[in-house]
Amino acid sequence: MTDSLLIAIDGPSGSGKSSTSRGVASKLSLAYLDTGSLYRAAAVAFLESGLDASQTEEIVARVTGTTIVPGTDPEKPSTSIDGRDVTDAIRDPAVSAKVSTVATIPAVRAWLNDQFRAIIDAHQRRIVVEGRDITTVVAPDADLRILLVADPAARIARRQAELGGAVDVAAVTDQVVRRDRDDSTVSQFEKPAEGVELVDSTYLNLAEVIDTICTKVG
């Protein structure tokens, strides 16, 4: 099957984007791209470089000189940097704390957006792509565009569960709230743009959210 079915899903931290997007991709036999994993990989590259956050030009050079490859199988998502698997490393709280440092650099965002579009094209536009500004910047021409939201309490609880209690509630709250605040300076993901459908997952379980989105596929 080669007909385009590009689904773009945006939303704030903890709204359930990743689990939902993987579920939708699996159900519809599509590839899956977690754009946030590439931002996290960029944060790993930044941390390993020893650079200071103020060294913007050097950070851009370091990140854009790195080969970041995401796995696009929704059943086995993975990420590598220069051939080295960092699937687990990118979820480390120390990395999470630095994602916004690289994500708020316009040149890094522009470079990564080009990587995302290349991956979309490589999959003949049969892919679910999730992130921050996928519906408006990366793939505004997607066949289906969704903004997935949830109230802050639900988002914090989900992120806490995802981390398995490895980080206390205060730290998780800081991650969720601060990262949304930081990222909102360069990305719009809190209100749906024209043509983007809003899905509130606060009171829905994962299966219900997946079904809700799949039923919207024309």
C-alpha positions as CSV (number, residue, x, y, z in Angstrom):
1,M,0.0,0.0,0.0
2,T,1.5,3.3,-1.0
3,D,-1.4,5.8,-0.5
4,S,-0.4,8.6,1.8
5,L,-1.5,8.4,5.3
6,L,0.5,11.0,7.3
7,I,-0.8,11.6,10.8
8,A,0.6,14.4,12.8
9,I,0.1,14.5,16.6
10,D,1.1,17.4,18.8
11,G,0.7,18.0,22.5
12,P,2.3,19.1,25.8
13,S,4.4,16.8,28.0
14,G,2.6,13.9,29.5
15,S,-0.5,14.1,27.3
16,G,0.1,10.6,26.1
17,K,1.5,11.4,22.6
18,S,4.0,8.6,22.4
19,S,1.9,5.7,23.6
20,T,-1.0,7.0,21.6
21,S,1.0,7.5,18.4
22,R,2.6,4.1,18.7
23,G,-0.8,2.5,19.2
24,V,-2.3,4.3,16.2
25,A,0.7,3.4,14.0
26,S,0.4,-0.3,15.0
27,K,-3.3,-0.4,14.4
28,L,-3.1,1.3,11.0
29,S,0.2,-0.5,9.9
30,L,2.1,2.7,9.7
31,A,5.7,3.7,10.6
32,Y,6.2,5.8,13.8
33,L,8.4,8.8,14.5
34,D,8.9,10.2,18.0
35,T,10.5,13.6,17.2
36,G,11.1,14.1,20.9
37,S,13.6,11.3,20.9
38,L,15.7,13.2,18.4
39,Y,15.6,16.3,20.6
40,R,16.6,14.1,23.5
41,A,19.5,12.6,21.5
42,A,20.6,16.1,20.7
43,A,20.6,16.8,24.4
44,V,22.8,13.8,25.0
45,A,25.2,15.1,22.4
46,F,25.2,18.5,24.1
47,L,25.8,16.9,27.6
48,E,28.6,14.7,26.3
49,S,30.3,17.7,24.6
50,G,31.0,19.5,27.9
51,L,29.8,22.7,26.3
52,D,28.1,25.5,28.4
53,A,24.5,26.3,27.6
54,S,25.6,29.8,26.5
55,Q,27.8,28.4,23.7
56,T,25.0,28.4,21.2
57,E,27.0,28.3,18.0
58,E,29.2,25.4,19.3
59,I,26.1,23.5,20.4
60,V,24.6,23.9,16.9
61,A,27.8,22.6,15.4
62,R,28.0,19.7,17.7
63,V,24.4,18.6,17.2
64,T,24.3,19.1,13.4
65,G,27.5,17.2,13.1
66,T,26.0,14.2,14.8
67,T,24.1,11.4,13.0
68,I,20.9,10.7,14.9
69,V,18.8,7.8,13.7
70,P,15.4,6.9,15.1
71,G,13.9,3.5,14.7
72,T,10.4,3.8,13.2
73,D,8.9,0.5,14.2
74,P,6.1,1.3,16.6
75,E,6.6,-2.0,18.4
76,K,10.3,-1.4,19.0
77,P,11.1,2.3,19.0
78,S,14.9,3.1,19.3
79,T,17.4,5.9,18.9
80,S,21.1,5.9,18.0
81,I,23.8,8.5,18.0
82,D,26.7,8.0,15.5
83,G,25.8,4.3,15.5
84,R,25.6,4.0,19.3
85,D,22.3,2.9,20.8
86,V,20.9,5.5,23.3
87,T,17.3,4.3,23.5
88,D,17.5,4.1,27.3
89,A,20.0,6.9,27.9
90,I,17.7,9.5,26.3
91,R,15.2,8.9,29.1
92,D,17.6,9.6,31.9
93,P,16.3,12.5,34.1
94,A,19.6,14.4,33.5
95,V,18.9,14.4,29.8
96,S,15.3,15.4,30.3
97,A,16.5,18.4,32.3
98,K,18.6,19.6,29.3
99,V,16.2,19.0,26.4
100,S,14.9,22.5,26.4
101,T,18.4,23.9,26.2
102,V,18.9,22.5,22.7
103,A,15.2,22.5,21.7
104,T,14.9,26.3,22.1
105,I,17.8,27.0,19.7
106,P,16.2,27.9,16.4
107,A,19.1,26.5,14.3
108,V,18.8,23.1,16.0
109,R,15.0,23.1,15.5
110,A,15.4,23.9,11.8
111,W,18.0,21.2,11.3
112,L,15.9,18.6,13.1
113,N,12.8,19.6,11.2
114,D,14.6,18.9,8.0
115,Q,15.5,15.4,9.4
116,F,11.9,14.8,10.3
117,R,10.7,15.7,6.8
118,A,13.3,13.4,5.2
119,I,12.1,10.5,7.3
120,I,8.5,11.2,6.4
121,D,9.4,11.2,2.7
122,A,11.5,8.0,3.1
123,H,8.3,6.3,4.4
124,Q,6.3,7.6,1.5
125,R,4.2,9.7,3.9
126,R,2.8,6.5,5.6
127,I,3.8,7.4,9.2
128,V,2.5,8.8,12.5
129,V,4.7,11.7,13.6
130,E,4.4,13.1,17.1
131,G,6.0,16.0,18.8
132,R,5.5,19.7,19.5
133,D,4.9,21.6,16.2
134,I,4.4,18.8,13.8
135,T,0.9,19.9,12.8
136,T,1.9,23.5,12.1
137,V,5.6,23.5,11.0
138,V,6.9,20.0,10.1
139,A,3.8,18.6,8.4
140,P,1.0,21.2,8.1
141,D,-0.2,19.2,5.0
142,A,-0.7,16.0,7.0
143,D,-3.8,13.9,6.2
144,L,-4.9,14.1,9.8
145,R,-3.6,16.6,12.4
146,I,-4.3,16.1,16.1
147,L,-3.6,18.2,19.2
148,L,-3.6,15.8,22.1
149,V,-4.1,17.5,25.5
150,A,-4.8,16.6,29.1
151,D,-5.0,18.5,32.3
152,P,-1.8,19.1,34.2
153,A,-2.5,16.7,37.1
154,A,-3.1,13.9,34.6
155,R,0.0,14.7,32.7
156,I,2.2,14.8,35.8
157,A,0.8,11.5,37.0
158,R,1.4,9.8,33.6
159,R,5.0,11.0,33.5
160,Q,5.6,9.8,37.1
161,A,4.2,6.4,36.1
162,E,6.4,6.3,33.0
163,L,9.5,6.9,35.1
164,G,8.5,4.2,37.5
165,G,8.9,6.3,40.6
166,A,12.6,7.0,39.8
167,V,12.0,10.7,40.1
168,D,10.0,12.4,42.8
169,V,6.7,14.3,42.1
170,A,8.3,17.7,42.5
171,A,11.0,16.9,39.9
172,V,8.5,15.4,37.5
173,T,6.2,18.5,37.9
174,D,9.2,20.7,37.2
175,Q,10.0,18.7,34.1
176,V,6.5,18.8,32.7
177,V,5.6,22.4,33.6
178,R,9.0,24.0,33.0
179,R,9.6,22.2,29.7
180,D,6.2,23.2,28.4
181,R,6.9,26.8,29.4
182,D,10.4,26.8,27.8
183,D,9.3,25.1,24.6
184,S,6.3,27.4,24.2
185,T,8.8,30.2,23.4
186,V,9.6,28.6,20.1
187,S,6.7,26.2,19.5
188,Q,2.9,26.5,19.6
189,F,1.3,23.3,21.0
190,E,-1.3,24.4,23.5
191,K,-4.1,25.5,21.2
192,P,-5.1,23.8,17.9
193,A,-4.3,25.7,14.7
194,E,-6.9,25.9,12.0
195,G,-7.7,22.4,10.7
196,V,-6.2,20.7,13.7
197,E,-8.5,18.5,15.7
198,L,-8.4,18.7,19.5
199,V,-8.5,15.4,21.5
200,D,-8.6,15.7,25.3
201,S,-7.2,12.5,26.9
202,T,-7.7,13.5,30.5
203,Y,-10.6,11.1,31.2
204,L,-9.8,8.5,28.5
205,N,-7.7,5.4,28.7
206,L,-5.1,4.6,26.1
207,A,-7.3,2.3,24.0
208,E,-10.0,4.9,23.9
209,V,-7.6,7.6,22.8
210,I,-6.2,5.4,20.0
211,D,-9.7,4.5,18.9
212,T,-10.8,8.1,18.9
213,I,-8.0,9.1,16.6
214,C,-8.3,6.0,14.3
215,T,-12.0,6.8,13.7
216,K,-11.0,10.2,12.4
217,V,-9.0,8.7,9.5
218,G,-11.0,9.3,6.3
